[in-house]
């Protein structure tokens, strides 16, 4: 079963040798034996937090090869968990392919060295908390974002409102409180609700609250509602038909979930300024009703230019793609890029 880790996930011969040679050193450590036992139990219990912590402790103690060694050693436990959950092998293999993807990402930025550092992320795959169904990955979890989604009575119209105490800049996007232009408020009683509305196209919060008749509102989701978080693995184009097929699988696999939620650079409305309106990424962005999320560096920089890219780097970057050149021009013209949140109903 351990050999399946290499053959099923498509590791190169060099990567396999690196992991196997490193294992000879790790096996001499009592800490290694303890970590393996704890890691296996975390996988059995689907405890992704403990699994991620063990991988991270191994990363710190032994280096970036250790997480791959630990996953390799305990791969049989991972496969057994997927079998117990009646998740078919094809879905397991598609899901766990993220291990190889992030190993390759590490190699690309570290002189082709073998290693894995995205350990807390991968722990969710190992515990079957995230599953890849076709083009997209799905993760049932609470919304957590400080917003409520309502359906207006006798209408298909959805309204998103902000919870109280959300700090916003002059344009209605999340910021630090000391830099804010306004702080959202929310007041409600048995009859009325007064709150700041979120513009679903631009993803920003209105500076002034709106008054609603609560009888006309039906709550679809709030921060505590379990929704289906959608993740977008790298490596393939976001072709519309592939996205549709993936969503169809998700609705069948998770029939109790009504709301799909995503946080990504691919939801930024500014994409329509740098990509064709008929392009896959713009069409994907327009599926979502947007809401703002806090971020430090816009995700678009690392995804389009590289994981070390900053806003200061982009103007001098040697652009090799049309999208890179378009983003450079847009920045020079004063366009602001943002990581955004968004949702749509699975109906």
N, C-alpha and C positions, 0 to 999 in steps of 0.2 A: 504493500500500500504506500510505503514511503516513496518508492520509485515513481509512483503516480504523480507526486508533487512536481517532479521535473518533466515527465513526459506529458502529463495532462495540461500543465500550465505553460509549456513551451519554452522552458529555459534553455539557453545555449549551453554547449559543452563547457565553455569557459566558466560561465556562471555556476554550473553544477560543480565543477572542480573547486572553484573558490569556496563554495558553501561546504562541500565535503571536507576539504583540507582544514578549514576553520573549525569544523566540528571536532576534529582530533584534539584541538587545544581546549575547546570548551568542555569536553567530556571529563576532563581532569578536575573540574571545579565542582565543589559541593554546592555552590550557589546555582550552578547550572541544573543540577538534579532537583533542587527545591523549586526552581522556576518552572521546570517542565511539569512537575506534579501540580503546581498551582495553576499553570496555564491550561492543562488538560481539564481540570475541574471547572475553570472559568468557561471553557468552551462547552462542556457538558451542561452547565447551568445557563448558557446563553448570556453570561455576564460580560458584556463588551467593555465595561469600564475597567474591571479587574484585568481582563485579557490585554487591553491597551496599556494599562499600567505596567504589567509584567514585561511586555514587549519594550516599553520605554525604559524601564530599569535595566533591561539587558542591553539596549542600545547605548545607554550611558556607561554601563560597566564594561562592556566588551567591544562596542563599536557597531557600525551599520550592517555588518554581516550577521550579527547575532540574531536579529529578528527573523531573518530568513532561515537560519539554522533551527530556531525554535519552532517556527511554523512547519518546516520540513519534518522535524521529529514528531510533531503532534498532528500531522496531516490526516492520519487515520481517525483521530477523534473528530476532526472537522467533517470528514466524509460521513462518519456515523451520525453526527448531529443532523446533517441534511437528510440522511435516510430516515431518521426517526421523525422528522418533520414532514415526510412524504414529499420532499422537493426533488423533482426529477434531476438526473445527472446533468442534463444539458443546461439547466438553469444554474446548477452549482458551478459548472465549468465556466459559464459566461460571467457569473458573479465573481468568482475567485480570479478571473483573468486580470482584475485590477492589481493583484499582487505583482504580476509580471510587468504591467504598465508602469507602476510606480518604481519598480526596480530599474526599468529602462530610463525613466525620468531621472533617477539618481545617477545612472551611468552617464547620461548625456551631459550632466553638469559637473561631473567629477572624474573626467578623464577616462571614461569607460570602466571605472571601478564598480564592483558589485556591491550593492547595499540597499537598504530600505529604511527610510526615516518617517514615512507617513503612517506611523504605527497605530495611532488611535483611530484613524480613518479605516485602516484595513481590519482592525479588530471587529468593526461592525459587520464586515463581510464574513469574517471567520465565524461569527456567532449567528449568522443568517438574519441579522437585523436589517441589512440592505440586500435586496435581490435585484439582479439585472434581468429584465424581461424584454428581450429584443434590444432596441437601440438605447433605452433609458434604464436607469436604476430607480428603485422605489424603496422608501423607508417609512413605515407607519410610526408616527410620533406626534406629540402635541404641537400645536401651531406655535406656541411660545411668544410669537410676535405681539406687540401691544396694540392690536387692532381687533375689531369685530366686523364680521361680514353679515349683512342682513339682506333678505329678500323682501322687496316691497310687496305688500298684499295685492292679490289679483294682478300680478305683473311678473314678468321675467326679469325685471330690473333689479340689479344688486347694488347695495350701498355699502361702502367700507368707511368705518369711522375709527378715529384714533382714541385710544384710552387716554386718561388724564396724565399730565406730567411728562409728556414727550417734548423734548427740547428741539426746536426747529429753527433753521436759518431763515433769512428773508424770502427765500424761494420755496420754503415749506419742506425742506429735506432735513434729515436727522443731523444734529450737531452736538457739540459739548454745551452744557448749560451756560457756561460763562460766555460763549460765543452766540448764544441764541437770540433771535429776534422776537420769538414768542414761545410760550409754554402751553401746551394743549390743556384744556379743561373738559370735564364731562360731568353733567348733572342729570339725574333722572329720578323720577318718582313712578307711581303706578300708572300715570297717564302720559307723561311727556319725557322725551330724551333730547338733551342738547349737547352736541359734540361737534368736533371738527371733522369734516368730510375729506376723504382722500380721493384725489383725481386718479381714476383708474388708468388713464392713458399716459400721464406724465409721472405718476407715482408720488406726487407731492401733497402736502397737507394744507388745507385752507387755513388762512390766518384767523378767520372769524368763525365761531361755531354756528351750526344750523339747528333749528328746532324741529323735532319730529314728533308725530303722534305715534306712541308706542304700539297702539292697536294695529297700526298698518305695517308693522315690521315683524318679520319672522327671523330669528337668529339662526344663521347657518353654521357659524363657527366663531369662537373666541380663542383667547390664548390657551385655554385648557382643553380644547377640542382636539381629539386625535385626528390628524389629517394624513394624507399620503405625500410625504416629501419626495420630490422628484430631483434626481441628480443626473448629470450629463457627462458620461465618461468620454475622454478624448479618444481620437483615433478614427472616427467615421463622420461623414457629413450628416447634418440634421435634415435629411430628406423628409419632406412632408408625409409621404406614404409610410416611411419607416416609423416616424413618430406616432402616426395614427395607429399602426399595428401594435406598437409597444403599449399605447394607452388602452387598446382593446384587451390585451393580455392582462394589464394591471387591473382593469375593472372586473375581469373574471377571477383573478387571483385574490383581490381584496374587495369583495362585493359590499362590505359594510362601510367603505370610505367614500364620501361624496365630494371631497375637496382635494385637489392636487395643488401643492405649494412648491415654489422653487425660489432660491436665492442665487443669482448669477449675473455676470456681466452680460450674458445673452438676453437679459430682460431689460437692458438699458434702452429707453426710447431714443437716445442719441445715436443708436446704431443706424437709424433711418437716415442719418446725415452722412454716413460714411460707407453704406452698403446699399445696393440696389433694392428697391422696395419688393421685388419679386425673389430676392435671394432667400436661401434657406434660413439664415439667421434672423433676418427681419420677419419672415413669416412665422418663425417660432416665437419671437418676441411678442408679436401681436396676438398670440393666443391668450396672453395673460392680462389680468387686471392688476396694475402695479401698486406697490406700497414701498415706502422708503425703509432702508435698513442702515445702521451705522457701519462705517468701514474706514480704514486708514488710507490704503492705496487702492485705486480702482482696479478690480480684478482683470479688466480688459488689458492692462499693461503686461501682466505676467503671462496671460494666456495667449496674447497675440505676438508679443515681443520676446518674452522669456521670463523665467521666475526671478531673475535678478533685476529686471527693468524697473525704473522709477520714472516719475513724471519729468524729472530733470534729464534723464537719459534719452527720452523719446525723440526730441527734435534733432539730435545728432546721430540717431540710430541709422545704420546702413539698411534701409528698407529693402526687402526682397519680395514683398507681396503687395498686391493692390490695396488690400485692407490696411496694411502697415502705412503705406503712403497716404491713404485717405485720413487715417487717424492723425498722422503728423500734421497734415494741412488743417484739420479741424482744430487741433490744439493751438496752432498759430492764429486761428481765427477766433479763439476765445471759447470754443465749445468745452463744456465740462462733462466728463464721463463719470458714471457712477455704477457701483454694484447695486442691484435692485432686487427687491422681493416681488413676488407676484403669485396669483392663484387663478384657477378656473375650476368649474364644477365638472365632475365626472358623471355626466348624464347623457 
